[in-house]
Amino acid sequence: MSFSIVVGSQWGDEGKGRVVDLLAEKADIVARYYGGDNAGHTVTVGERTFKLHLIPSGVIQPHTTSLLGNGMVINPSVLREEMGALKDAGVDVSPDRVKISFAAHLITPGHRALDKAREKARGDEKIGTTQRGIGPAYTTKVIRSGLRMEGMLSPPDFRVSVEKHIKAINIQLRDLYDMEPLNASRIADQYKAYAEELSPYVADVGSICDQALQAGKHLLAEGAQGTLLDLDHGTYPFVTSSTPTAPGALVGLGIGLGSVDKVIGVAKAFQTRVGEGPFPTEVFEDIAQRLRGTGEHFWDEFGTTTGRPRRVGWLDSVLLRYASRINGLSELVLTKLDILSGLDSLRICSAYKKDGEMVRELPFGPGDLSPYEPDYVDLPGWEEDIMGVRAWKNLPEQAKDYVAKVEELSGLPVRLISVGPERDQIIRR
């Protein structure tokens, strides 16, 4: 039995997709356990780049089975588009290979309309959601009025449920937000068609996971977003609506305690986030442009899902230690180390300063970071292009020192280091 969980250790966009693709080489099953198409995972294989939002990144490995867990909220329109793109690229996405939990909830145009209306109503206090209906879908789940995948097993009855659902949302859109109602009948017809197409994919994901583990197979769980966006443990209220941390894998897949043997945290060699919220080590102007990739350098530091430019800053080891504690991390994968090449000097936040005192651990989580100022450790940079390096011994000494400092400050071993977007641009330690 082998069960590993891959989680983001920052605000998402850490490069989990390519890490999962790499680790899936030795996995039998790869499973997403929470979130929806607000997640965006990019996998580059040769000249092909796959941008995945719902299906686990391990689907690119031809021997794996891909599972979408009960903790997810799924937009069937997006799922169909994603399946179509994968199929066109020669990836098998048949029901024999992709399975969706009967208890996963569905996103509808009603959820998306509510998401946009609520964000607009917040004005200057907006959260910065992706406006893809994620929050409203989880809301209907919690108040027990949501639509689940199992409803698709009876398309005629499902159509009735969808029409009733849209009519209920129309009342909110009209009365609370002064918006035009949606066409409930047309949406219901469309979702009936989705049900006829997707019903063969509906399965008992928890049972599949349990049977696989009992049979000694390797299960790899793929988290979406990042620890600092966790609904309970993130920078609330600037968070997602689910549980992207490692404990969420058990609930989001229907697996019992005691199954996990490794939790792998993925962190960029610097810090990024998309949207609103606190960011103690954020940088601006020239260095921000350099890290983000505007100007003469292009590192694709734009949200895979939103397309918004990512805010950038120096690596924050206070938040990294927090992520390690919340997830119970076993080790780290450090991504995008190659981006730091060419910088004369590098910084890592080792602690915070508050009222003249040093703070290494957060007393009340990361919800309010405004009282803190980062205290930095400065390290020399390196000039060499390291994108072609595949062995630790061949890295510049300054790059080795940087990784060693990350290990020292986080208290975790760095097992893998990515030095480029390609599948093979990895240094294994």
N, C-alpha and C positions, 0 to 999 in steps of 0.2 A: 504494500500500500504506500502510495506517495502522493501527497497533496501539497502543492505550492501555491502561494497567493502573491500576485504582483500588484503593488499599490503605488500610486503617486505620492511622493513625499513633500510636494509643494502645493501650488495652486493649479495643478493640472498642466498639460502640455509638456510633461517632462520627457516624453519619448517612449511611453509605455508600449505603444503599438509595435515599434520595431523590436523592443526587448521581448515582448510576448512572442512575436514571430520567430525570433532566434531560439527562445527557450522551448517553443512548441516542437522543435526538431526532435525532442526526446519525450514529448507528451503524447498520450493517447486521446485525451479529451481536453479541450480548451473552452472555458465557460465564462461569459459575462454575468455579473450578479446584481448590478444596480445601474441606475441611470437610464438615459434614453439617447436620442440623437443630438443632444447637447454635447455629447462626447465626440471627439474627432481623433482617430488614430491613423497615423500615416505609416505605411510600410513600403519601402523601396527595394525591389528585387530586380537587379540589372537595370534595364531601361524602363521598367514598369513601376509606376507609383500607384499604390492603392490607398484611397482615403475611405476609411471605414467609420461608421457612426453607430451601428448596432451589432453587426455580426462580429464575433471575436476575431482578433488579428491573426490568431493561429489558423484560420481557415485557409490561408495561403499554403500552408504545409499540407500536401495532399493526403497524408495518412491519418489526419486528425478528424475527430467528430467535434462539431461546434454546438454549444448549448447557449441558449438565452434564458436566463433564470427568472424566477418568479418575482424578484425584486425590481425587474426592469419595467419601464413604461415604453411602449412600442408604437410608433407611428407606422401603420401598415403601408402607407404610400411611400415613405422613405425606405422601408424594408424592401419593398418590391423593386425600387430603383437600384438599391444596393445589390440585391440579388442579380438583377439584370446585368449590371456592370461587371460583376464577378463572373457571371456565366459567359459574357462576351469575351472575357479575358481567359477563358478556358478553365475556370475554377468550378469544381462540382459543388453546387448548392442545392442538391436534391434533398427530399425529406429523409433519405437514408443517412445523410451527412450533417444536416442542420436541423436542430430540434428546439422547439420553443415551449417553455413551461405553460401548462394550462392555466396557471395562476398569475401569469404576467398581465399587467393592465395595458389598455390601449389608449393612445392619444387620438383625439378627433379634431376636426377644424374648430369645434366649439372650445376646446381647451386652448388652442392657439389664439383664438380671438380674445378669450379672457386674459391670456398672458399679456398680449399687446395692450389691451385696454387698461389693465392694472398697472403696467409699467408706465404708460403714458400719464395715468392719474397721479402717480407718485411725483411727477415733475422733477424738481431738483434733488429729491430724495430717492431717485431711482436706484434699484439694486444692480442693474446691468445684466439682466437675464438674457438668454439667447432668444427669448420670445418664441420658443418652439413648443410651448404647451406643457413643459415638464412639471412645473409647480402645480398648475391646475389639475393635471392628471393625478398627481400624488394626493392632492386635496380630495378629489372625488373618491380615491381609494380609501383614504382615512375616514371619510364620512359615510363610507359604505354605499356609495352610489355609482361606483366605477364600472367599466366594461372590461371583462377579462377574456383572455384568449379562448378559454373553454366555451364561451358563447358562440364562437365561430363554428363549432361542431354542428350547429343547427342553423344554417344561414337564414331561413325564413324567420325564425324566432329572433335571431340576432338583429335582423333588419328592424323589427318592431322596437327592440331595446335601444338601438341607435337613434331612431326617430324620436323616441320619448326623451332620450338624453339631450339631444339638440334642442328640443322644445323647452326643456327646463333651463338650459343655458341661455336661450334667447330671452327669457324673462330677465335674467341678470344683465345681459347686454343692453336691453332696452331701458330697464328701470334704473339701473345703477350707473351706466356709462353712456346713455343716450346714443346707442349705436344701432344700426340697422340689423334686424334679425337674419340669421342664416337660413338657407333653404333646407329644412329638415328632411323633406322627402327625397331630395336629390342626394344628400349626404348619406341617407339610409340606404338608398339603392347602391351607391358606390361601395359602402362598407359590406353590403351583402355580397357583392362581387369579390371583394377582398376575402371574405370568409370562405367562399367557394374555392378560391385559389390557395389560401394559407392553411385551411383546416388539416391537410395531411401532415403539417409540421408540428401540430400540437402534441405534446408528450408530457410524461411525468418526469421532469428533469431531476428532481431530488432522488427518485428511485434509480434513474440511470447512473447518477453520481455514486450512490451507495453501492450498486452492483459492481461498478467499475473498481471502486476502492477495495471491495471484498475480493475481487479477482486479481488484485495486485497491480492494477494498471495505474498509470501516472495521470493525475488530474491537475490541470493548471488553471487557476482562477484569475481572471483579468479584471482589475478594477478600472473604473472610469473616473474622470476628473482627478482630484487630489485630496490629500488629508486635510489641507487648510480650507477646503470647500465643504467639508463634512457638515451636515445639518446641525449636529450637536457639538462637534469639536472643532469646527472651523472658525473663520473670522466673521462670525454672526453679526448682522444679518446678511452680509455679503457672501452667501454660501449657496450651494445647490440644495435641492429638495430631498436628497437621499443620503445614503451612508456609503461613501466610497472607501472607507477605511477597511482594514483587513477583517475585523469581526463581522462586517456586513456580508462577507462571502458565505458564512454559515447560514444566516437568515435568508439571504438572497438566492441561495441555491437549494436550501432545504437539507442541509448536512448537519449532523450532530457534532457535539463537542468532542475534542480529542482526536480529530482527524488530521489536523494541520501539522506538517513537519518543517515547513520553511515559509517565511514571509520576506519577500524581496522588495525593498524600497527602491524606487527609481527617482533620481534627482538630477537636475541639470547642474553643470559646473558653475552656473550663475543662477539668478532668480528671475522668474517672469510671472505675470498674471494678466488676465484679460478682464476688463470691466472695473467696477468700482471696488472700494475697500482699502484697508490699510496696507502699507507696503514700506516698512521701515528702511530698507536698504535701496530704495528706488533711486535711480540716477537719471539725469536729463542731458539735453544738448548733445555734445559731440560723443561722449562715451555711450549715451543711450542709443544714438544712431549706429554706433559701431557694433554694439551688442545685438540690436534689433535687426540690423541688416539693411538699413536705408543707405542711400549714397552709393559708393563704389563697391561695398560689400553686400552680399545678399545671402542671408542665412535663413530666410523664410520664417522670421519671427512674427508671424501673423496667425491668428486663431484658425485652426483647421475647419471649425464649424462656423464661426462668425465672420472670419475674414478681417476682424478688427486687429490693429497693431497691438502687439503685446507690450505692456509696461515691463521695463527691465531694470535689473539692479544686481548688486553683488550677492553672492551666496550668503544665506543667513543660517548659521549653525544653531542659533537658539531655537528657531522654528524646526530645524532638522532634528534636533534632539527631542523636541516635543513630538514630532511625527514618529520618531522611533519608539517613544514610550506608548503612544496611543495605539500603534499598530503591532508592537512587539516585533520590530524588525530584526531579522537575522543577519542581513547583509545589505549592501548598497550596489546599485548600478549607477555609475556616473556618466551622464550623456553630454554630448556637445563640448567635450574638452577641446576639440579642434578650434572652436570659435574663439578661444582665448589666445590663440597664436597671434603674435605680432603686437601684443600689448606690452608696454614697458613695465608696468606695475599692476599687480592684482591685489584685490582685497577680499577678505572673508570676515563677516561679522562674527566675532567670538562671544560677545555678550552685549547686553543693553546697559545703558546708563539711565538712572532715574534719581533725581534729587541728589546728585553727587555720589550715589552708590552704584556698584556693579551688580547686575542681575543676570544670572546664567540660566535660570529656569523661570517660566511664566507662572505666577501665583494663581491666576484665574483664567488661564487659557488665552487664546489670541484674539478674542472678540474686540478688545479695545487696546490697540498698541500705541495710541497717541502719546502717552506719557513717556515713552521710551525713545532713546537715541541709540543708534548702533555704535558699538565700540569695535574697531577694526584691527585685524592683523594684516599687515602689508607684506606681500611676497613679490620677489622679482618675476617678471614674465619671461617669455622665450620668443625668439623670432622664427624658429623653424616651423615649416608646414608639417604637421604630424598626421595628416589624413592617410598617408601610406604606411604608417607604422602599425605592426601587428604583434609586436612583442614588447613587454614591459621594459626590457633592458635597452631597447632602442629609443625610448622616449628621452627628450632632453631632461637634464637633471632638474631644471626648474619645474618642469611638468610633474616629475616624480615627487618633488617636494610639495607641490600644490596638492596632489592626491593624498600624500601622507598627512598633510595638515587637515584635510577633510576627514580622514580616518580618526585622527587625534581628537578633533573637536566634536565629531558625531559619536565617537565610541563604537563605530561599526567598521568592519572590513569592506573595502571596495573590491568586489570580485570581477566586475566587468566594467570596461571603459569604452565608450563609443567615441570614434574619431571621424565620424562622417555618417551620412544617411543610409549608405548601402548596408545590406545584410551582413557582409563580411568585414565591414570596417569596425572591428571589435578587437580589443585587447583583453585577453583572458588572464586572470591571475589565480 
